């Protein structure tokens, strides 16, 4: 087990504690991770990738400039979407771990992953949430500050797995698997499969499609990395349930936000669904969904090449058609478009981040907003990282 100091970690603290010696297993994993990363770049050198990225986007929208806007120490610490805080945001740390791993930024990947490890254990099990009280569905049931949420746990699991593949530190995979083992009990079986609950609370036992899709992807990936068939089988049942609720609209698939709720998804939650299903595809080595249908779903949020919208204009009434996307939706949509080999479309969406730049640095959560939200900016970071390495 990797030895680490006690106490609250910041980035510099974590960089100073890195062990200079890798176990044989860790060294082997690190070599394999490096080889995989090198294979991503088979047709171009790192300099060529960087120069291509900077030629098409201003330097301030590169991975390095975005990650710098998150600060040098507590990468996921800042204001929340309502302006309250600051808080440590587990979602932000998970996304940073994934993005940093993607570009080979080992120091930040490890720092973010250690934060997730150090803040994973609850009295009931392993998982992550918001860190403040919240009424998830406006029904009067207030969740405690330490409630474990499905979407946050899915993002944290993926961040830990990415960091494990990059660093070879066993604890990162161990905690990811512990989180999966805890959350797998919060599912409801159906005729077509099963869905994950929105949170661990019975009052949140809702079939929210983006949550089930993201957890399906996280479980499928965890099962592949650990050779655990049980996790992959759970992923398959959850993905089947999500697909059963898809609606075919001409050339694209579409989903409502949750079962029994006719609201359409915004761009962020639509991108979560796509990412989850594509991750199941990749992890299972089998095609379960039409990639072209997913592509047309996401590009519909940027009609006619204009600024990305919060909702697909063809799914909402006139008063909602022109609402600009929030910045976390830009980042996640750009990321998933690259997952389905739509690099040009990803660039168009990611380029819109210029409209969200703040004079003080960083990016506003909402178009015209005045403050940065780390877990929103971390989605932009993931999109930029994927573009930078031609993911």
Secondary structure per residue as TSV (DSSP state, phi and psi in degrees):
chain	resnum	aa	ss	phi	psi
A	1	X	-	360.0	136.8
A	2	X	-	-67.3	130.0
A	3	X	-	-80.6	134.5
A	4	X	-	-141.4	148.8
A	5	X	-	-68.6	160.6
A	6	X	-	-88.1	170.7
A	7	X	S	101.7	173.8
A	8	X	-	-78.9	129.8
A	9	X	-	-89.3	138.0
A	10	X	-	-118.4	177.7
A	11	X	H	-61.8	-48.1
A	12	X	H	-62.3	-38.0
A	13	X	H	-59.1	-44.0
A	14	X	H	-70.7	-37.0
A	15	X	H	-65.2	-36.0
A	16	X	H	-71.4	-22.5
A	17	X	T	-95.2	-0.5
A	18	X	-	-61.2	133.9
A	19	X	-	-73.6	133.8
A	20	X	S	-77.8	-7.0
A	21	X	-	-119.8	128.5
A	22	X	-	-102.4	143.8
A	23	X	-	-67.7	165.0
A	24	X	H	-58.2	-43.7
A	25	X	H	-64.6	-42.7
A	26	X	H	-65.3	-41.8
A	27	X	H	-63.2	-39.9
A	28	X	H	-63.2	-44.1
A	29	X	H	-63.7	-41.0
A	30	X	H	-63.1	-40.4
A	31	X	H	-63.4	-44.1
A	32	X	H	-64.1	-40.8
A	33	X	H	-62.2	-41.7
A	34	X	H	-65.3	-39.0
A	35	X	H	-64.1	-43.2
A	36	X	H	-60.9	-43.3
A	37	X	H	-63.2	-39.6
A	38	X	H	-64.6	-35.3
A	39	X	H	-66.6	-28.5
A	40	X	H	-62.2	-28.5
A	41	X	T	-103.5	31.1
A	42	X	T	-61.1	-32.3
A	43	X	T	-98.7	4.5
A	44	X	S	-159.5	154.4
A	45	X	-	-81.5	161.2
A	46	X	H	-56.6	-38.4
A	47	X	H	-65.1	-38.3
A	48	X	H	-64.8	-41.2
A	49	X	H	-61.1	-47.2
A	50	X	H	-63.3	-43.6
A	51	X	H	-66.8	-38.4
A	52	X	H	-62.9	-43.0
A	53	X	H	-62.4	-46.4
A	54	X	H	-72.5	-24.2
A	55	X	H	-71.8	-30.9
A	56	X	H	-96.0	-26.2
A	57	X	S	-126.0	146.5
A	58	X	-	-56.7	148.3
A	59	X	G	-56.3	-32.1
A	60	X	G	-68.0	-8.9
A	61	X	G	-103.4	12.0
A	62	X	S	-76.2	166.4
A	63	X	H	-54.0	-48.6
A	64	X	H	-63.1	-41.3
A	65	X	H	-70.4	-37.2
A	66	X	H	-67.8	-43.0
A	67	X	H	-66.1	-32.7
A	68	X	H	-64.2	-32.2
A	69	X	H	-68.2	-16.8
A	70	X	T	-83.2	-9.2
A	71	X	-	99.7	166.0
A	72	X	S	-93.0	-12.1
A	73	X	S	-117.0	-83.8
A	74	X	-	-87.4	92.8
A	75	X	T	-65.0	-24.6
A	76	X	T	-114.4	24.4
A	77	X	E	-105.9	125.1
A	78	X	E	172.1	-166.4
A	79	X	-	-71.6	156.8
A	80	X	-	-96.2	177.8
A	81	X	T	-62.8	-26.3
A	82	X	T	-91.0	4.5
A	83	X	S	89.0	-5.6
A	84	X	-	-79.2	164.9
A	85	X	-	122.7	-161.2
A	86	X	-	-82.1	155.4
A	87	X	E	-130.4	158.5
A	88	X	E	-84.2	127.6
A	89	X	-	-111.8	106.4
A	90	X	H	-56.9	-37.0
A	91	X	H	-58.2	-42.0
A	92	X	H	-62.8	-43.9
A	93	X	H	-63.6	-38.0
A	94	X	H	-64.2	-42.8
A	95	X	H	-68.5	-39.1
A	96	X	H	-62.7	-43.2
A	97	X	H	-59.2	-42.0
A	98	X	H	-67.8	-46.8
A	99	X	H	-65.2	-45.3
A	100	X	H	-63.3	-39.2
A	101	X	H	-63.5	-37.6
A	102	X	H	-62.5	-39.4
A	103	X	H	-95.4	1.9
A	104	X	T	80.7	21.6
A	105	X	-	-84.4	79.2
A	106	X	H	-62.1	-39.6
A	107	X	H	-60.2	-48.5
A	108	X	H	-72.7	-35.9
A	109	X	H	-59.0	-44.9
A	110	X	H	-68.2	-41.7
A	111	X	H	-61.2	-46.4
A	112	X	H	-65.0	-40.6
A	113	X	H	-66.1	-39.3
A	114	X	H	-63.2	-36.2
A	115	X	H	-61.6	-44.2
A	116	X	H	-60.7	-42.2
A	117	X	H	-62.7	-46.7
A	118	X	H	-68.8	-18.6
A	119	X	T	-119.6	24.4
A	120	X	-	-90.5	-33.9
A	121	X	B	-82.4	125.7
A	122	X	-	-110.3	171.9
A	123	X	S	-64.1	-24.7
A	124	X	S	-97.9	-24.5
A	125	X	S	170.9	-159.3
A	126	X	B	-110.8	130.6
A	127	X	-	173.1	-179.3
A	128	X	-	-138.2	156.5
A	129	X	-	-149.3	-140.4
A	130	X	-	-94.2	-41.1
A	131	X	S	95.8	5.7
A	132	X	S	-147.9	160.8
A	133	X	-	-67.9	146.1
A	134	X	B	-159.5	139.5
A	135	X	-	-97.2	97.4
A	136	X	T	-62.0	-38.2
A	137	X	T	-117.9	12.8
A	138	X	S	64.4	29.1
A	139	X	S	-105.4	10.0
A	140	X	S	90.0	-4.9
A	141	X	-	-92.2	107.5
A	142	X	-	-88.9	120.1
A	143	X	B	-80.3	141.3
A	144	X	-	-68.2	165.1
A	145	X	T	-63.4	-25.6
A	146	X	T	-98.9	16.1
A	147	X	-	-60.9	137.1
A	148	X	-	-90.1	125.1
A	149	X	B	-107.6	145.6
A	150	X	H	-64.2	-45.9
A	151	X	H	-66.6	-41.1
A	152	X	H	-65.9	-40.6
A	153	X	H	-65.7	-39.3
A	154	X	H	-61.3	-45.5
A	155	X	H	-66.4	-38.7
A	156	X	H	-67.7	-42.0
A	157	X	H	-58.8	-45.8
A	158	X	H	-65.1	-38.7
A	159	X	H	-62.7	-41.9
A	160	X	H	-66.7	-40.4
A	161	X	H	-65.2	-39.9
A	162	X	H	-62.9	-43.5
A	163	X	H	-66.4	-37.0
A	164	X	H	-61.7	-45.8
A	165	X	H	-65.5	-27.0
A	166	X	H	-85.7	-38.4
A	167	X	H	-105.8	-23.4
A	168	X	-	77.5	12.2
A	169	X	-	-81.3	114.2
A	170	X	H	-60.2	-33.9
A	171	X	H	-60.2	-30.0
A	172	X	H	-65.4	-44.5
A	173	X	H	-69.9	-38.4
A	174	X	H	-58.3	-46.7
A	175	X	H	-69.7	-37.2
A	176	X	H	-59.1	-43.1
A	177	X	H	-70.2	-36.9
A	178	X	H	-61.9	-39.3
A	179	X	H	-65.9	-42.0
A	180	X	H	-62.9	-42.6
A	181	X	H	-64.8	-32.6
A	182	X	H	-72.8	-45.3
A	183	X	H	-78.4	-17.2
A	184	X	T	-65.5	-15.0
A	185	X	T	-78.4	-13.2
A	186	X	S	-99.9	68.5
A	187	X	E	-138.1	154.1
A	188	X	E	-123.8	126.3
A	189	X	E	-77.3	147.1
A	190	X	-	-132.5	-179.7
A	191	X	S	-66.3	-28.4
A	192	X	S	-101.1	-14.5
A	193	X	-	169.6	-121.9
A	194	X	E	-163.8	152.1
A	195	X	E	-124.1	146.1
A	196	X	E	-78.5	145.1
A	197	X	-	-72.6	158.3
A	198	X	S	-63.9	-38.3
A	199	X	B	-143.7	-177.5
A	200	X	S	-76.2	-7.0
A	201	X	S	-82.8	137.5
A	202	X	G	-58.7	-33.8
A	203	X	G	-66.5	-15.6
A	204	X	G	-108.4	23.7
A	205	X	-	-78.7	61.0
A	206	X	-	-106.3	148.9
A	207	X	-	-88.6	82.2
A	208	X	B	-96.6	115.6
A	209	X	H	-65.7	-36.6
A	210	X	H	-67.7	-33.4
A	211	X	H	-67.1	-47.4
A	212	X	H	-64.3	-38.7
A	213	X	H	-64.6	-45.1
A	214	X	H	-65.6	-41.2
A	215	X	H	-68.9	-35.4
A	216	X	H	-59.3	-44.8
A	217	X	H	-63.2	-44.1
A	218	X	H	-63.6	-42.5
A	219	X	H	-66.5	-41.0
A	220	X	H	-62.7	-42.9
A	221	X	H	-68.0	-42.9
A	222	X	H	-62.0	-39.8
A	223	X	H	-64.7	-38.0
A	224	X	H	-68.2	-45.4
A	225	X	H	-64.3	-37.0
A	226	X	H	-98.1	-2.2
A	227	X	T	60.0	38.9
A	228	X	-	-104.7	106.4
A	229	X	H	-65.1	-31.7
A	230	X	H	-62.9	-38.6
A	231	X	H	-69.3	-37.2
A	232	X	H	-67.6	-36.4
A	233	X	H	-66.6	-39.7
A	234	X	H	-61.4	-43.1
A	235	X	H	-59.4	-41.7
A	236	X	H	-63.6	-41.9
A	237	X	H	-67.4	-37.6
A	238	X	H	-69.7	-41.1
A	239	X	H	-64.0	-38.8
A	240	X	H	-62.1	-39.4
A	241	X	H	-65.2	-43.7
A	242	X	H	-61.0	-46.2
A	243	X	H	-65.3	-32.0
A	244	X	H	-64.7	-23.7
A	245	X	T	-97.9	6.3
A	246	X	-	-74.6	147.6
A	247	X	E	-114.8	128.7
A	248	X	E	-82.4	119.9
A	249	X	E	-120.0	95.9
A	250	X	T	56.3	-107.0
A	251	X	T	-103.7	12.7
A	252	X	E	-138.4	158.3
A	253	X	E	-93.6	149.8
A	254	X	E	-143.0	155.3
A	255	X	-	-134.6	146.0
A	256	X	E	-75.1	170.5
A	257	X	E	-65.7	-44.4
A	258	X	E	-154.0	165.3
A	259	X	T	-62.9	131.0
A	260	X	T	84.4	2.4
A	261	X	E	-125.0	116.4
A	262	X	E	-79.5	-0.7
A	263	X	E	-63.5	137.7
A	264	X	E	-77.4	163.1
A	265	X	-	-74.5	147.7
A	266	X	-	-81.1	178.0
A	267	X	H	-64.3	-37.0
A	268	X	H	-63.0	-51.3
A	269	X	H	-72.7	-29.0
A	270	X	H	-63.4	-43.4
A	271	X	H	-66.0	-35.2
A	272	X	H	-59.7	-44.4
A	273	X	H	-60.6	-46.0
A	274	X	H	-62.1	-46.1
A	275	X	H	-61.1	-44.4
A	276	X	H	-60.0	-45.5
A	277	X	H	-68.5	-39.8
A	278	X	H	-66.3	-36.1
A	279	X	H	-66.2	-38.8
A	280	X	H	-61.4	-45.1
A	281	X	H	-51.2	-53.2
A	282	X	H	-65.9	-41.0
A	283	X	H	-73.5	-31.1
A	284	X	H	-91.5	-9.0
A	285	X	T	57.7	38.0
A	286	X	S	-149.4	146.6
A	287	X	-	-87.7	117.2
A	288	X	-	-108.1	-8.4
A	289	X	S	-149.8	150.6
A	290	X	-	-73.5	113.7
A	291	X	H	-63.6	-36.4
A	292	X	H	-62.7	-36.8
A	293	X	H	-66.8	-35.5
A	294	X	H	-70.2	-40.1
A	295	X	H	-59.0	-48.3
A	296	X	H	-67.5	-27.7
A	297	X	H	-62.2	-48.1
A	298	X	H	-75.6	-42.5
A	299	X	H	-65.6	-19.1
A	300	X	T	-65.8	-13.4
A	301	X	T	-81.0	-7.6
A	302	X	S	-127.8	70.6
A	303	X	G	-67.4	139.1
A	304	X	G	56.6	25.2
A	305	X	G	72.7	9.2
A	306	X	-	-78.3	-171.0
A	307	X	S	-63.5	140.1
A	308	X	-	-59.7	139.9
A	309	X	B	-102.4	157.8
A	310	X	S	-68.7	-33.8
A	311	X	S	-127.9	155.1
A	312	X	-	-64.9	123.0
A	313	X	G	-57.9	-26.5
A	314	X	G	-81.5	2.0
A	315	X	G	-115.2	-0.4
A	316	X	S	-133.8	159.9
A	317	X	-	-68.1	168.0
A	318	X	G	-54.6	-38.3
A	319	X	G	-68.4	-13.4
A	320	X	G	-107.5	-6.1
A	321	X	T	-66.0	-32.9
A	322	X	T	-99.9	6.4
A	323	X	-	-66.9	127.2
A	324	X	B	-74.2	147.0
A	325	X	-	-63.8	148.7
A	326	X	-	-77.4	156.9
A	327	X	H	-65.6	-28.9
A	328	X	H	-68.8	-29.8
A	329	X	H	-66.8	-36.9
A	330	X	H	-59.3	-48.7
A	331	X	H	-64.1	-45.6
A	332	X	H	-70.2	-37.8
A	333	X	H	-65.0	-41.7
A	334	X	H	-61.5	-39.1
A	335	X	H	-64.5	-49.4
A	336	X	H	-71.1	-30.0
A	337	X	H	-62.5	-35.6
A	338	X	H	-72.6	-30.4
A	339	X	H	-62.7	-28.7
A	340	X	T	-107.8	26.6
A	341	X	T	62.4	39.1
A	342	X	-	-117.4	64.2
A	343	X	H	-64.6	-40.5
A	344	X	H	-63.6	-43.0
A	345	X	H	-66.0	-36.6
A	346	X	H	-62.7	-41.3
A	347	X	H	-62.2	-40.7
A	348	X	H	-62.2	-41.2
A	349	X	H	-70.9	-45.3
A	350	X	H	-64.3	-34.0
A	351	X	H	-62.5	-26.0
A	352	X	G	-67.0	-11.7
A	353	X	G	-60.5	-22.0
A	354	X	G	-59.0	-28.2
A	355	X	G	-74.7	-6.5
A	356	X	G	-112.4	2.9
A	357	X	B	-63.8	138.4
A	358	X	-	-100.5	144.1
A	359	X	T	-58.9	-28.3
A	360	X	T	-88.3	1.6
A	361	X	S	101.6	155.3
A	362	X	S	84.1	-168.5
A	363	X	B	-135.2	137.9
A	364	X	B	-69.1	146.2
A	365	X	S	-65.9	-42.6
A	366	X	S	-115.7	153.1
A	367	X	T	-60.3	124.1
A	368	X	T	84.4	1.8
A	369	X	-	-74.7	173.0
A	370	X	S	-120.2	1.6
A	371	X	-	-144.0	156.8
A	372	X	B	-93.0	140.3
A	373	X	-	-118.2	114.5
A	374	X	H	-52.4	-40.9
A	375	X	H	-74.0	-16.9
A	376	X	H	-80.1	-48.4
A	377	X	H	-60.9	-33.6
A	378	X	H	-64.3	-28.4
A	379	X	H	-67.7	-41.3
A	380	X	H	-60.5	-39.5
A	381	X	H	-59.9	-42.5
A	382	X	H	-64.2	-41.9
A	383	X	H	-63.7	-41.5
A	384	X	H	-67.1	-41.3
A	385	X	H	-61.6	-44.0
A	386	X	H	-64.0	-40.5
A	387	X	H	-66.1	-38.5
A	388	X	H	-64.6	-31.6
A	389	X	T	-104.9	9.6
A	390	X	T	53.6	57.6
A	391	X	-	-61.1	360.0
